[in-house]
Amino acid sequence: MILQLNKHPQEAIAAIDAMENILTYGELVDFSNEIGTLIPSRSLLFLLTENNVGGVAWSIGCLNSGNVPLILNAHIEEGLYKNLFEIYRPSYLCVPVATAISLTSYEVVTERYGYVLLRTGLEACPMYEDLSHLLPTSGSTGSPKLVRHKYENIEAAALNISTFFQLTKEDRPLLALPLYYTMGLSVVFSHLYVGATILITNQNMTDRAFWNFIREQGATSFTGVPYSFEILNVMRFFRMDLPDLRLLTQGGGKMPRQLNLKFAEYCRDNGKQWIATYGQSEGTARMAYLPAEWAVEKVGSIGLAVPNAELSLIDSEGNLIEGANTEGEMCYRGKNVTLGYARKREDLLLGDERRGFMRTGDLAYRDEDGCYYIVGRIGRFLKLFGMRIGLDECEQIIKGKFPIECACVGTDERMIIYLTHGEYIQQVKELLIEKTKLVASVFDVRIIDEIPRNEAGKILYSKFNI
């Protein structure tokens, strides 16, 4: 059984949600076995989750029963859901009770923990024997490309993360990040691995109830993306009395240096730990971390490879870079490296294409202490408020809706959209807000006479001002 679930005291509490629902380790083990009697092993299902005890129970239960869930947002945009459904054709759906009301054409198998399991009637899908679960790469932009995880990735990520965070069964982490988000799921994996109690909430960070939940349940750690800490900064977090909170950890993209430093200094001066991390869904979330003792001295660094793994740099010719302060593409080796991608149903049968090694697409250097600093991206995607957004996919969204030329570039602070027709500025911005669910301020739409291209017709992105 994954994550040692059957080795923990079965009466111990695995998860508590903001509605005061409780899930014990024994109940989680029993539910995993129950799912195995309801669904034929190695079934593909779409699991539409919310941040509650039921989301944890079904996510872990499906994995433990040998079935393969694609974990999605329960409030996924309808067009994206239909696209994924048509491509992958799952045999089962698992959705919150409220959502199931509109899915009357499917057979109800069972209702448990606030979710309904539905049989779609679609035929079973052949899948690779070690395939454990699927996550979308760019969940809000409509890409059918999924990251294929294997069971070893789950165990390796849980071991690595619990080791460098020094997690124990006494920890009570607050899970405010979504379960369908790779870093949110990694919080679950790593803490269940050590027998801790996860405090899971879908409450807004600006709500009084959110903070009451933290205090009443004695949350010991908080994991957020840069935007999470932007909110904390304006909420007078530094004046709050949270004696149980011992660890603040950040991932999901680069954080503004001054804000990073502010939290690092606060933790240093108040007996807490500030640990910045780096990762990708392709590496089962966490791949590097900056030890707390370096949080102020090396602010902005992603630090060292997680335990049991290795970071390296290669030049444009693929040669290994040995020295310090030389930029190259950062590579990663570890057991948490995923199998590869799926772009269509047939790809679920593919084996391990990466074999424990991946090129991250990030340009970086390391200092004399071996700490890594990311300076840019080789790949065509941004991380805006912790969400990975494909620039090419955004271009396709725009061109699919409007008869115009466009080019998307940017940084992790904002996306810049170049158009050749001024009358579409507002419509394009509104479309991207709708599709990505991001705020208007991250989109900067500009007008130019012509999109620069080379002789082969490919866009020359280097010609744009960012």
N, C-alpha and C positions, 0 to 999 in steps of 0.2 A: 504494500500500500504506500502511495507516494507521501512524502513529507512526514513519515513516521507517525501518522495520525493515530494508529492503533497502539503506539507505545507510550502515549501520554496518559495521565490519569483520565479515565473516561468521564468522570464527573466534572472535570475542569471546564471552564467556560472558554470556548473558542472565539465567540463573537457576540457583541451586544450592539444593537442599533439605536438610533435616536427615538424610535417608537417603543423602546424598552423590550424588544423581542430578544430572546437569548438562545444561543446555540451552543451545546456542549460538544466536546470532542467525541463522546460516545454517540450522540445523536448524528454527528457528521459521518462517523464510520457506518452506523446503521443505515443512514440515508444513501450513502454510496452503494451499499449492498442492495438496497431497495431499488435503486435506479437500474442496477444490473438485471433485475427480474422484470423490469418494465420495457426496456429497450434492448434489442439485439446488440450484442457487442460489436464495436466498430461502426456504429451508426453516426452519420453526419447530422448535426442539428444546429440550428441558429438559436443562440441563447441571448435574448434581449434583456439586459440587466439594469437594475437600479442599485443604488448604494444602500443596501439593507441586508439583514440576515439571510433572507431568501436568495439574494444574489450570490452570497458567499456559499451557501449550501448547494445550490445548483451548479455553480462553477466548479467547485472542488468535487462534488458528487459525480458529475459527468466525467471528469478526468479520472477519478478513481475507479469508475465502472468500466473503463476501457472504451468509452465513446469519445467522439471528437467534436467539441463545440467550436463554432465561430462566435466569439464573444463580442457583442455589439451593444450600443446604446439603446435602451428601451424606447427612447424618443428620437430615434434615427430619422433623418429626412426621408420622406416617402419614396422619392425618386431613386435615392441611393439603395434603399432596401429592395425595391423591385428589381433594380439592376443586378444586385448580388444574388437575389433569389433565382432570377432567370438563368444566371450563369452557373451557380453551384447546386441548385435543386436539392435542398436538404430533405431527408426523410422525416425529420421531426422539427418542431418549433417549441421553444419554451419562452413564455412571455408573462409579464405581470397580469394578474386577474383582470384589471381594468382594460388592458389591451385586448385580451382574449374575446371580449364581448363582440368585437367587430370581425372576428375570424370564425364565423359560424359554419363555413364550408369544410372545416377540418374536424377530425374525430378527436374527442377529448380522451386522453389516456389516464391522466391523474391531475389532481390539484394539491400542491404541497408548498408550504412556506410562502404563500402569497403569489405563487406562480402556477401557470397551467401548462401542462405538457400536451402538445397536439401532434397527431400523426398526419402528415401531408398526403400520404398515398404515393409519393414519388419513390422510385426504385432505389435500392441501396447503392452506395457509391464505393467502388474499390479504392482503398487507401493504403498508403505505406504503413507497415506494421508498427513503426515507432512514432508515427505522427500522433501528437497529444492534443494540440489545440491550434486555433488560427486566430490571428489578430489582423485588422486592417492596417495598412501602412499609412494612409492618409485619410483617416476615417470620415472627414467632413467634405472632401472634394470629389467623391464619386468614383475613385479608382477601384477596380475589381481586384487589384493586386493585394494579396494577403501574405503575411509572414507565417511560414510553417514551422511550428515548434515541435520538439520531441520530448519524451519523458525525461531524458537525461538533462535537458536544459532546465527543467523545473527544479530538479534536485540540486544541480550545480549552482543555479542562481540563489536558491535558498541557503545553501551552505556558504557561498561567498559573502552574501549580504549579512547573514547572521554573524559571520566571523568578524568583518571589519566594523560593524556597528556594536559588536559584543552583546548581542541580544540574549535575553534569558526569558524564562517562563514568567518572570515578574513584570515584564514590560506590558504596557497598555497603550499601543500606538493608536493615534487618531488617523483614520482613513477618510479623508475628505476628497481625495482624487478619485475619479471614476474607476470602477472595476474593469471596464473595457479598455482602459488606458494602461499601457504596459507597465508604467511605474506604480500605478495603483495595484495592479495584480501582483507585482513583485513584493509589495508591502504584505499582502496576504500570504504569499508563499513563504517568505522568510520568517514571519512571526508564527505561523502555524508549525513550522519546522521545529521551533524551540518550545512549543507549548504555551505561547503567550495568549493574551486576550485582546482581540482586535475591536476597537471602538469605531463603528462605521456610521457615517452620516451623509445625508444628501442635503443638509441645511445650508443656507447661504452664510458665508463668513461674516456678513454684515448684520445677521440676525442675533438678537440677544440669546435665543435658544441654542444657537451654535456654541456660544461661550459657556452657557450654563451646562451643556452636555460635557464639555471639556473638564470643567471644574468638578461637577458631580461625580464623573466617572474616573477622575484622577489620571487623565491622559499624560503619559510620560514622554511621548514624542510626537512631532508634527512633520509631515512630509509635504512639500509644496513645490510648485513651479515658480518661475520668476514673478508671474502675475499675482500669485498667492501672497508673496511677500510685499508686493506693491500695496495690496489691500491692507495687510497688517501694518504697514508703515503709516498709512493715513488713519488708522483706527486707534492710534495711541497704544499700540501693543506694548511698547517699552515701559509703559506705566502700569501694566496689568500685574496683578498678583496671581501667579501660576506656579506655586511651589513644587508641584509634582512634575512639571514639564522640564525634562533634563536634556532633550536632544531636539534640535531643529536641523532638518536636512533638506537640501534643495537639489533639484534636477530639472530635466525638461527644457534645456536650452540655456544660453548665456544670460547671466544676470548683470544689470548695470553695476559697474565697479563700486560706485559710492554706496549703493544700497547693500551690496554684498559686504562691504567693509563695515557698514553700520550694524548689521546683524552679527558679524563676526566679533566685533568689539563688544557688543551687548552681551553675547554669550560668554566671552572671556571674562568680563567684569561681573557676571552674575552667576557664576558657577554652573553654566550650561555648556553644551557642546554645539558647535556649528560645523556641519560637515557638508560641503558641496560635492555633488556627484555628477558623473557623466554616463550616458548610456544611449542605446538605441533599441528599438523593438527587436531588431535583428540579433542583438546580443542579450536577449531576455532582460532588458532594462538596464541594469547597472554594470558598467565596465571599468570605471575608474572612480576614485574618491580622493579628496584632499584631507589628510588627517587633521583633526581638530587643532593640534598644536601648531600647525602651519596656516591656520585659517586667516590670520591677520597678515603675517609675514609674506605669504604667497597668494594674496587675494587675487582672484581671477584665474588661478590655475585649476585644472581638473585633477591634479595630483598624480597618483600612482595607479597602476592596474589593481583591480580587486584581487584578493587572495586566490591562488590557484590559477592565475591567468598571466598574460604577458602583453604589453604594449610595445610597438616598434614603429619606426619611421622608414619610408622608402622614398627614393627620388623619382623623377619623372621616367627614368629608365627601369624602375623596379629594383634598383640596388639598395641594399640596407645602409641606412645612415647611422654611423657609429657615434659621432661626436655630439657635443652639446651646442645649443643655439643655432642649429641648422634646420631650416624648414623642409618639411616633406609631408607626404600623405601618411596619416596615422593608421596603423593596422592593429588588429587585435587577435589574440589566440586564447581560446579557453573552451571548456565544456559547455558553456552557456551560449555559444554561437549556434544559431538556428540552422535548420535544414536548407533554407532557400525560400524562394517565392512561389506562390501559385497565382496564375492569371486566369486559369480556367479549371473546370471540374476535373479534367483528366490529369492536371498537375498534382492532384492530391495523392497520386500513386508514385510520384517521384521520390527518390531516396535522398540521402545526405549529399548535397551538392557543394557544401562549404567545408566539410570535414574539420570543423573546429577552428577555421581561420577566416577572417574577413577584412577587407579594406573598407575603412569607415567612410571615405569620401570627405574627411575633414583634413584641412591643412593645419599642421601644428609644428611646434618645436619643443624640446625639453631642456631644462636648465641643468646646472652642474649636479644637482641633487637627484636628478632623474624625474622631476615633476614636469608634466606636460601642460602646454598652453596652446589652446586652439586659436588660430588667427583668421580662419575663413573656411569656406566650404568649396569643395570641388564639385559636389553634386548639385543638382538643380532643385533644391528644396530649402525652405526656411523653417525655423521654429519660432512661431509667433504665439506668445503667451503659453508656451509649452506644447502647442499643437503643431505637428509636422505638416506643412502645407506644400504640396508639389506645385512648383511654378509652371511646369509644362501642362499640368492638369488644369490649372486656373486659366491658362491661355485657351485650352480646348473648351472650357465652360463658356468663356466669353465669345469665342468664334462660333460655338454651337448655337448661341442665342442671337447674336447680332452679325450682320454682314460687314464686318470690319476687320482690319489688320490690327494686331496687338502684340506686345511683348511684355512679359512680367520679369522683373528683377527685384533686388532688394537686399535687406539685411535682416537679422533677427529682431530688429526694432520696428521695421515697417516694410510693406510691399509697395513697389512702385510699378504702376501699370502705364505703359506708353500706348497711346492710341493715335490714329491718323484722322479721326473724325470727332470734333469737339462736341457735337450734339449728343453723344452717348456717354458723356462723363458721369452724370448722376445715375443713369441706368446701370452702367457697368459696376459702379461702387455698390449700389443696392443689391445687385445680383451676387457679388462676392460676399457681402455681409450675410445674405440669405443662405448661401451654400456653405460657408465656412463657420458661421455662427460667431464670428469675431466682430469687434467693435469697429466703427467707421474710421477711427483715428489711425488705424494701422494701414489704411489704403491711401495711397497718394497717386491720383490719376493725372497724367501729363499728356499734352498734345505735341506731336512732332509731324513734320511734313511727310516723312517716309521712314519705314522700318528698315534699318541697314541690314543687308544680306550679302553673303559671299557669292561666288560664281555658281555654286551648287544650289543656291537658294536658301541656305541655312542662315538663320538669324545670327548676327554678330553681336552677342550680348556684351562683349567687352567695350563696345562703342557707347554704351549708355552711361549716364551719370547716375550714381547711386547715393 
